[in-house]
Amino acid sequence: MKKIGLFVFAVIAFSFVACNNQKSQGKASETPMEQASPASSDDSDATAASADSGKEVADSDDPEALIKAYDSYADDVINLMQKAAKGDASAMSEYSTIMQKAQDLSAKLDKVKDKLTPEQTKQLAEIATKMTKAAQGMQK
């Protein structure tokens, strides 16, 4: 059981690190004009990748839709953790899809972070807490 808990923790840690690295690399390679552009090629790539996962990632200009998509992502992560905890081998095959969705959402949320209200920021924090508590519950 401890091995499964460590696996789940590693998956979550990797997802946060992967999302953070993508933000850093994206900012370093963008020119100021690209940063100001609301419609970049990254948006179309992210939408295409998320369509492959069966769930469309929300439009990057709508914070409410992104929050709903993030909540859906959190549910997917929790379900994946539960599958992994039960020893379901399909969890590993779903991992890459979940990671792509995490990267897509991270990029889109980063673009609208300045538009978020305090309530929306609180909602995002609550969703992150939900995932953290689920991961901690798997370790027990």
PyMOL commands that set and color helices and strands:
alter all, ss='L'
color gray80, all
select helices_A, chain A and resi 2-29+32-36+41-52+63-85+90-115+118-139
alter helices_A, ss='H'
color red, helices_A
deselect
rebuild
show_as cartoon
